[in-house]
Amino acid sequence: MICGRLAPMALGLCFLSARVSGQAGSVTLSVPSAGVAFSAPTATDYIAGYIDNPNVLLFDGRIRGPANGAQFTGHIELCALGLNLGSGKPLADLLWRPSDLSLPFQSIQQTCTGATGSSKIIGRYVLLGNQGDRRFASGVIFRLALRWTDIAASYGTGLGLNAIITSP
């Protein structure tokens, strides 16, 4: 899904969905940002091979566990909802990392369905049995790999955030 034309060679990302699943616990997730947009790359960006987005896609949430004192872990996953970034630009050119810099940049993966995968997890938040609930906040930083052959006026894809709660 192209989220609108931006400056030449810009990428627009739109937050489209958050999905929650659980086992006798719950996760709520809030994303105050409507999307992420890159500025038009300069010659310096092309020489470097990438352009960083100066803004962080922020999110916050809350994990609530059952009254039985069991431990739960909330996982927040990030994925792309499209097959590519448009005009033949592969999803692998869209890189992300948690805003706490706990992971290096990695290519975004397609779809938020299937098994929870480490290549999609932004963060893990443990709720100990005696806590009842836990609040958390974090964010995602984006980078777009550039190629001299990138000539489209804009690129884009939908983003999905998946909130999952598991028990050990």
C-alpha positions in Angstrom: 0.0 0.0 0.0 1.5 3.3 -1.0 0.7 5.8 1.7 1.0 8.9 -0.5 3.6 10.7 -2.6 6.2 12.5 -0.6 9.3 14.3 -1.7 11.1 12.7 -4.6 12.6 9.4 -3.6 10.8 9.3 -0.3 9.3 6.3 1.5 6.0 6.5 3.3 5.1 4.0 5.9 1.7 3.8 7.4 0.8 2.0 10.6 -2.1 -0.3 9.7 -2.7 -2.8 12.4 -2.0 -4.1 15.9 -3.1 -7.6 16.7 -3.2 -9.1 20.2 -3.3 -12.7 21.2 -3.0 -14.3 24.6 -3.4 -17.1 27.0 -5.3 -15.9 30.1 -3.5 -12.6 29.9 -3.7 -9.5 27.8 -1.6 -6.9 26.1 -2.8 -3.5 25.0 -0.8 -1.5 22.5 -1.0 2.2 21.6 0.8 3.8 18.6 0.6 7.6 18.8 2.4 8.0 15.4 0.4 7.8 12.2 3.4 6.8 10.1 7.0 7.3 9.1 8.3 9.4 6.2 11.9 9.7 4.9 13.1 12.9 3.4 14.4 13.0 -0.1 17.9 11.4 -0.3 20.9 13.5 -1.1 24.0 12.5 -3.1 25.7 12.0 0.2 23.0 9.5 1.2 23.5 7.6 -2.1 27.2 7.4 -1.5 26.6 6.1 2.0 24.2 3.6 0.6 21.3 4.5 3.0 19.2 7.2 4.5 18.2 7.2 8.2 14.8 8.4 9.3 15.3 11.0 12.0 12.0 10.2 13.8 11.2 7.2 16.0 7.9 5.3 15.6 6.8 5.2 19.2 4.5 2.7 21.0 3.5 2.0 24.5 1.5 -0.7 26.1 0.4 -2.7 29.1 0.5 -6.4 30.0 -2.1 -7.8 32.4 -1.8 -11.2 33.8 -4.3 -13.4 35.5 -4.8 -13.5 39.3 -3.2 -16.9 39.6 0.4 -15.5 39.8 1.7 -17.0 36.6 4.5 -15.3 34.7 3.8 -13.9 31.2 5.9 -12.4 28.5 4.7 -9.8 26.0 6.4 -9.8 22.6 5.9 -6.9 20.2 6.6 -7.8 16.6 7.0 -5.5 13.6 6.3 -6.6 10.0 5.5 -5.3 6.5 2.1 -5.9 5.1 3.2 -5.5 1.5 5.2 -7.7 -0.8 7.7 -5.0 -1.7 8.2 -1.2 -1.4 6.8 -0.6 -4.9 8.5 -0.1 -8.3 10.5 -3.3 -7.8 12.2 -2.1 -4.6 12.5 -5.1 -2.3 11.4 -5.2 1.4 14.9 -6.1 2.4 15.9 -2.5 1.6 13.8 -1.3 4.6 15.8 -1.8 7.8 14.7 -1.3 11.4 16.1 -1.5 14.9 14.6 -0.9 18.4 15.0 2.6 19.6 17.0 1.4 22.6 19.6 0.2 20.1 19.5 -3.3 21.6 19.6 -4.9 18.2 21.5 -3.9 15.0 19.6 -2.8 11.9 17.9 -5.7 10.1 15.6 -6.1 7.1 11.9 -6.0 7.8 10.0 -9.3 7.3 6.7 -9.7 5.5 3.5 -10.5 7.4 2.7 -10.7 11.1 1.2 -14.2 10.9 2.7 -17.5 11.8 5.2 -18.3 14.6 6.8 -15.5 16.6 10.2 -15.0 15.1 13.3 -13.2 16.5 13.7 -11.4 13.2 10.4 -9.5 13.9 10.6 -8.9 17.6 11.1 -5.3 18.7 10.9 -6.0 22.4 10.1 -8.5 25.1 8.4 -7.5 28.4 8.2 -9.9 31.3 5.3 -9.7 33.7 6.1 -11.6 36.9 3.3 -13.4 38.6 3.0 -11.0 41.6 3.0 -7.8 39.5 -0.5 -8.0 38.2 0.3 -5.6 35.3 3.3 -3.9 33.7 3.5 -0.9 31.5 6.2 -0.5 28.8 7.2 2.0 26.1 9.6 1.8 23.2 10.0 2.6 19.6 11.5 1.7 16.2 14.1 3.5 14.1 14.1 3.0 10.3 16.8 3.1 7.7 16.3 2.7 3.9 19.0 1.1 1.8 19.6 3.1 -1.3 20.7 2.0 -4.8 21.7 4.2 -7.7 18.9 2.6 -9.7 16.2 3.8 -7.3 14.2 6.2 -9.5 10.6 6.1 -8.3 9.1 9.2 -6.8 8.0 7.3 -3.7 8.1 3.9 -2.1 5.9 2.6 0.7 4.4 -0.3 2.5 2.0 -0.8 5.3 3.4 -1.7 8.7 1.9 -4.1 11.3 2.6 -4.3 15.0 1.7 -7.6 16.6 1.4 -7.9 20.4 1.6 -11.4 21.7 1.5 -12.7 25.2 2.9 -16.1 26.2 3.4 -18.0 29.4 6.5 -20.1 30.0 
